[in-house]
Amino acid sequence: MAGFLPVARRYVSGRLVAVVLLAGSMLTAGAQTAPMQAAVPPATPSPVNAPAATATAKPAPVVPPVPVDYFQRYGKILSPGSEPAHPLKLSMPNPDVGQIKIPTGDETALRDKIERLTTMSDDDIRKDLANWPAFKQMTLADEGAMLVRIQQFKDHRAKLAQDCAHNLGLLTLSPVQMNNFTQEYWQKRLKMEQDLSHQFQPIYQARETKMEEELFREYSTPARPAPPTPKPVAHKPAVPPAPGASAPGTPPAPVNTDPSVATPMQPMR
């Protein structure tokens, strides 16, 4: 026993030292490998195995519907207004718009006289009207109305010539060039209209006479009187026949005169 105890102590102490040394070596190895593991970046998934990103298709642009032009449904009869509460202004055409009309000789002569006023200045027009005896016999309202009509005629005449110049692409004319263009435009246009009037006046009159004759033949014939309307017949309600009586329109039953023949209503004696 005395010899066994020293041996056991040495054995146990040796085992403890070995366990301590083994634990120390494991701690040292773990401390050395920890920085290495921290330095290694995390593994990224392979692009081959990664799910493909779904491409989102862009929606087609929505084209707004073309709005219906409700303002010009009756033609270009509207213009911008000057009042904020009423942004549109009505400009109705003349009642005879679009009608074909061949001027007569009197109308052509009147047009020539009015054209003479368009070539005069305002002062010359006032002097010319002052020398006209009929102008002095007018009221102030009629005198003013005549001056307004002359100015409206000049403005309308100038606007038509300006529109023609713009349609031709002449957008950079000076005031002097525009004035000369207006004068020459109306000289050529009046000559063209007079030539066309002389050519189409007989054709128009012949067609107009033919149309009037057709209307006269159609409506000058007296209309045939309409047949009289038959009066409605009142139907009387049917009256049911009395019991034992024959219906209307049925011949009476033959009377039995032979006493030897019994009738259904009269028993044989």
Secondary structure, DSSP 8 states (H G I E B T S, - for coil): -TTHHHHHHHHHHHHHHHHHHHHHHHHHHHHHHHHHHHHS------TTTS--------------------TTTTSS-EEEEEETTEEEEE----TTTT------HHHHHHHHHHHHHHTS-HHHHHHHHHT-HHHHTS-HHHHHHHHHHHHHHHHHHHHHHHHHHHHTT-----HHHHHHHHHHHHHHHHHHHHHHHHHHHHHHHHHHHHHHHHHHHHHHS---------------------TT---TT---------TTS--SSS---
